[in-house]
């Protein structure tokens, strides 16, 4: 194959630029052959670059040399075309293409590079095999969908930067090679060659550094920061991911909320979505009691608390535990279920609950019994009427849509004692079922479907998280957030840090979108005595605290202002805005769920020499 040199040729337009107004103009386009159609004397090349596609015609009579080269061109060849823009003429235009009213009549064609037949065509919309896509990522990224995702990502990041800089934030970089930051995952370690047996850790987040930047008086810091977490393999996690990380001095929670709402509004505006703020706020306790989860999906109706609808007498007859709540789940528009469907649904509910002590009340059966019919009616009207979210139903459908599925969950008599340490357990269990049912009937209620408006995005702040979580395996209290999170001031003064850990609330908050946690943050501890107390209350001795965080405790000694911040996952925000199903669609070079980069083939073993340099030896685990 004879390839041409570029010489001094420069392109005049991008492939997506030309319109009928450009007719008659001489242009130079460069790009990839998206498709080629050979009609004998006429060869059509669809020329593609980031901006779009232009049809180029090579006419044997008009430009025989160019036509000859076009005969050799194949998909994904890189070419340069010199030619004249012309309108396509009646009936020949393609309304599906932005450039569909024009074409370029080629005078000269340069074949700048050839291409092997690709394993899949970047011109195709959907490619089934993700492994092949990841292995040939450079081809995958040529696809329009991917190009659009990364354009969006760049614009979103820029909008956020601009907003934060406008709010007096400084972008400051923090190190990748550092020491462990406790965010609850394992560290990725980097062995030091010059200090044998010593390791750097890649940051799980810039947490400690950003707090130190507040001690240093920078007042407002942000960073679009890469974080590294060696987590157990989970479908939608990436070992390295990007956070919009920020910290500010002297904030109230409301200060942070306003900043985040501001930059999210700017980010969503780049995708044409106008958000309205302030976002809804809810305490952790309320989120659990109303939605059964600390990241409620507000597109769905809340749980209905039917506890008071069931009198003690009725409970006795129906063998329902007296002291625990009775909760209803409503799935709108699920439609009428057949007998078989109902039985399958009941099996599914039993499966979700296992033997945890929860059961469901068969409201339909109650209705047929004279004694219980009034109860059934009361339950139905309570559940149909008490839902504030249904009135705001995005499609403006009827308030009481027929075919709502109502499921009532009751605790059996003698429900296991083991749950007693967590008064939220019943809500959480029912919350899981609520989501499972919502997913199951998604085709029917359509509440997860995108309409392209701000209604698709239900944001919410969840506040007042518990400070500690009981770890049943280790039989200890763990920090629910990271250990730099401040408890409520009155929980410190009242002594609850010691006397009643389970009741201590943290000044921690999450931002939730459509049932996904987008980010979390907190007001931090700024006093050394409190920080030491928290370390102790987490079972860390003063010596251990000094060994791990001595530098930080030292810094707290030198005039640390009250400060607080948050971090939001950029990848996830872009994924949601792009309507993508996986983080891998919005990370240019992602890893698989097994933490492998299929393109560069990492991780790999390294040479013995490299290991020797690092004073390392690998052993095979038995
Ligand atoms: N460092 C925390 C995280 O990565 C966020 C924060 O508290 O600002 O989740």
Boltz pocket constraint, residues with backbone or C-beta under 6 A from the ligand:
constraints:
  - pocket:
      binder: B
      contacts: [[A, 183], [A, 204], [A, 205], [A, 206], [A, 207], [A, 246], [A, 520], [A, 521], [A, 522], [A, 565], [A, 566], [A, 567]]
      max_distance: 6.0
